[in-house]
Amino acid sequence: MSDIVRCINLDWLEVYCLETGEGFPHDADYFRSHGYDVQERDYGTRQYNQMFTILDKDLLGFVEVRRCPVASAHDSSTRGIFSPYSCHIRLVNRYCYHKQAVFLFTDFLQKHGYTVQRIYRLDLALDFEKFDDGTDPKQFLRRYMEGKFTKINQCNLSAHGHDRWEQRDWNSLSWGSPKSMVSTKFYNKTQELREAKDKPYIRYAWFESHLVDDWVNLTKKTADGGLYQPEIWRVEFSIKSSARAWYIVEDCNGQKVRTFRQPHELGYYADKKDQLKAFVMLQYHYFHFKRFEPGVRKDRCEDRVLFNFGKHHEVLKLETLLTDAPKDGVAEALKKRLVFYRMTHGDAAIKNACTLLITQLESEAIRNATPSWNRTEADFLQLLISRRMQMPQESLTESIDTVESLLAVERDLFK
């Protein structure tokens, strides 16, 4: 185990957020006024009218912002359902490989008052030269495609390779459908950097993890002092927006002894140690192979262990029942009313109270706890206010001021 060398990193980190009422709009000029250099794109996306990249002190990309939804809740011409405060923020790929990537990203979001609604997409990648038992990844991939091994879970398969006269060479496999909460990819990362787009920060991450000794030429020394160019392979899990919570099973010698839910949030991936822990648990479920045995049911075949992370482990898989809940008509109507009221009201306390109510209304916890039957918009609003009054407050004065503002919103909306 001491000779095993691996490199764990995030490869994509994007969140869905709401901008706060204070300082709104958080457009390119807002960030310029706060001392940032910003590169704006002349056009937006299908969902957002604006897209720009905030640069760091070296004038390299730091975060990418997409904002100003095409169809927002206050736009009567489109009658959309998106809040005008909706936005997507992505940490650029270079910064995903920073040792404090999540801290830097979270600090930026908090500094500018964003309210994170959920992780929209997160890619978790492990790079290595050989599997833990010394198996060459290309050899394993070829034998898998020959039917020597079979995979548990995620049966939808996509492959990429070359059909040569002597044999077929495979360099990339992907499992999972486009709608899957988690998709899995296993591929030759060295070949991708060489043939597609070179990324020096990935090569340097390999150097820091001792996968290579020369990060410029991607060479490594052999035991006798010679040089060779190792092929670095990657197993990558891409986690989509519908992943709101985890279903964790502790596996003790094959017996499931307890289950619990783990919130899927940024703090879960705080540092390299946390990222490796998440990868370890994910791979037990999403990178699980069996040796093929004719006439034997797949789950009863012998395990083909590729990574050795210890005998006792936890299995991390997505709770399939926790998909996006259908939008509730009454709740959506209330949200539209609150957004319009906030846009047309001049009192800052009232605007903040509306923002607070919209944030609560959009949270999944409230949605699951507030079924739509026999409820009116006023019922939803009263429930949100009553829950806010039960929350711990920083001070008595703040509590009184907040409650008074919330009650004022209720009186004005339903007088």
Beta strands, then each sheet from edge to edge (+ up, - down):
strand 1: 7-18
strand 2: 38-40
strand 3: 48-55
strand 4: 61-69
strand 5: 86-91
strand 6: 115-128
strand 7: 149-152
strand 8: 157-163
strand 9: 168-175
strand 10: 182-188
strand 11: 220-221
strand 12: 227-228
strand 13: 233-239
strand 14: 245-252
strand 15: 255-263
strand 16: 288-291
strand 17: 303-304
strand 18: 313-318
sheet 1: 2+ 3- 4+ 5- 1+ 6- 13+ 10- 9+ 8-
sheet 2: 7+ 16- 17+
sheet 3: 11+ 12-
sheet 4: 15+ 14- 18+
end
